[in-house]
């Protein structure tokens, strides 16, 4: 399976991929997964094979494998096989951002638990305890807003893109 018949300037695609990947790196994502994710986003089909990613990004199969492993773990890409083939394709879905953000919720809950323990251990009336309590309040505040924001996003997406909840599609 190849990109659509619409011709695009490979240099322009490469510039976008590297620029967007750099933005993801600045936000804390590792470099190689950022490049692979950006390449998948820039793909018309939303899918590429390891060989296609390696060729486009000029990286080794091992680098592709490590990047895809990371992206799979954080639910930003999925792996699929063409029927009757052993070759894997990597896919980015339009709901991957939602999945990645929702996954962070579990991490935030663990941070909240650790912060609660910290406040109890350090004492709520100490400067460190107050700082931890404020940090805990921040995470709890964000968590409430993110849940509401995601509800609004699903409604907006359904109206704008005619995509009902749970429908997965390529970006």
SULURGI-V177706 format. One record per pair of residues at least 6 apart in sequence whose C-alpha atoms are under 8 Angstrom apart, sorted by the first residue. I is the first residue (numbers start at 0). J is the second residue. If there is no record, write none. Layout:
I;J
I;J
This chain:
1;44
2;42
2;43
2;44
3;43
3;44
12;41
13;55
15;41
16;34
16;37
16;38
16;41
17;34
17;37
19;33
19;34
19;37
20;30
20;33
20;34
20;36
20;37
21;30
21;33
23;29
23;30
23;33
24;30
24;33
31;62
31;63
31;66
32;65
32;66
32;67
32;69
32;70
33;66
34;56
35;52
35;56
35;63
35;66
35;67
36;70
36;75
36;76
36;91
38;52
38;56
39;45
39;46
39;47
39;89
39;90
39;91
40;91
40;170
44;169
44;170
45;90
45;91
45;92
45;169
45;170
46;88
46;89
46;90
46;91
47;88
47;89
47;90
48;86
48;87
48;88
48;89
49;60
49;63
49;64
49;87
49;88
49;89
50;60
52;58
52;63
53;59
53;60
53;63
67;76
67;89
70;76
71;77
71;78
73;99
73;102
74;95
74;98
74;99
74;102
75;91
75;92
75;95
75;96
75;98
75;99
76;89
76;90
76;91
76;92
76;95
77;89
77;90
77;91
78;87
78;88
78;89
78;90
79;87
79;88
79;89
79;90
80;86
80;87
80;88
81;87
81;88
90;169
91;169
91;170
92;167
92;168
92;169
92;170
93;167
93;168
93;169
93;170
94;167
94;168
97;149
104;142
107;138
107;142
111;135
111;138
111;139
114;131
114;132
114;134
114;135
115;131
115;132
115;135
117;128
117;131
118;127
118;128
118;129
118;131
118;132
119;128
121;127
121;128
122;128
123;129
123;132
153;164
156;162
157;163
157;164
